Amino acid sequence: MTAKLLEMLGEEIHDVDEETFELFSQSIPSQDLGMLDAKTHVLGLSIAGRDFEITQSPGLLQSQREGGTTGAAVWQSAFRFAEWIADSENILWKSGLLNADTITLELGCGIAGLIPGVLNGRVRRVVSTDQAYVLKTLKENLVANEKGNRAKRHASPSSQIDVFPLDWEKDDIRSVMRENGLASGVDVVFACDCIYNYALLEPFVQTCKDMCSLRTSSTAVVIVQQLRQPEVFEQWLTKFQKSFRTWRIPGELLSSGLKDDTGFAVHIGLLRQLTSGE
């Protein structure tokens, strides 16, 4: 899987300054903060023939909760990424990274549940993690949309879908994973719009590293982000590259919502100590 994926990805990123300049020199449209519609309590979306009704928490989003409230709404990055991975012709499926035996885990998933929604029935297990405050609404959205879309899968078997709290700054990753039946890790880690806050960069990268260290074979980290502040992006990539070989998925391999000049980018990382000999 890894060799085929790397062949399709092309050139590895070596120069942080060059990557930052290239991305932020694009014509980036104004996306505001990047939420789809922060004021709507129930948001209707359609992805790959499946309809989703997502309950949001506008009140919580505007509250002063310590630890943040960004998970209370649906973000453009998650929606656009879900549209892309729903297509079986994308690089993640064609390389074999995603397949019927894959176990995926999403960091900072928020309340939407779009990734479990589009992967359900197509991979073995889908895990969603975030701070505890979003998980009740997330579970309600998962249950509601599973019922609504079950008939459209033509009775295909469901994936195992799990939800548990994970705080990058406080939790011991190895212990949390072991407690949730994932002591040997996962195949793919997803993160959508988790890179926006200087204070979270180090905990985020360390969490990715700890997740990937659970396996002797490579776990891929797929990171989707809206391009907002070049300084934040540059600091993230500098920290990330110390532990991960990194590639940006070329625009021609992405869907219209993620390709060049949309204001979004998708990167893939593989832990260095596990890929050096592959």
Buried (B, 14 or more C-beta within 10 A) or exposed (E): BBEEBBEBBEEEBEEBEEBBEBBBEBEBEEBEEBBBEBEBEEBEBEBBEBEBEBBBBBEBBEEEEEEBBBBBBBBBBBBBBBBBBBEEEBBBBBBBBBBEEBBBBBBBBBBBBBBBBBBBBBBBBBBBBBBEBBBEBBBBBBEBBBEBBBEEBEEEEEBEBBBBBBBBEEBEBBEBBEEBEBEEBBBBBBBBBBBBEEEBBBBBBBBBBBBBBBBEEBBBBBBBBBBBEEEBBBBBBBBBBEBBBBBBBBBEBBBEBBBBEBBBBBBBBBBBEBBEEE
